[in-house]
């Protein structure tokens, strides 16, 4: 074979490889970023909860006048955080398992594997179900926790669902 024929063979191989759709590309990059951020937050949960409980204690003891509603909300928030602290290990395990599933699912979707979608969905749903089983609805004590815990995963599952037509490989 000559150099010219080797170059032709290489260009055919490069051209026959399916191009990654831009929607999947953007979603998987955002997923990788989210996995890193939420992985760090999950590992830092003990520190975060300790800080927040100390912050609430300082606020309650600051001498500032609070309304009955504010005091009730602080007490509910503190009770929810204490329950989460008591169940820290299972919550961290479930959270990290979900993050790993999402990461692997996104990697597989970059290879256009349909199984990656299902792994991603499992990674998004498992922490929600696990959290509900352990904590009940007390974990959703504010609009921020509802957005982060429920709405963002639903949006991403919906966006990935629109890209299913490009996921052609099984396994």
PyMOL commands that set and color helices and strands:
alter all, ss='L'
color gray80, all
select helices_A, chain A and resi 3-16+22-43+45-60+68-86+88-110+114-139+143-162+164-166
alter helices_A, ss='H'
color red, helices_A
deselect
rebuild
show_as cartoon
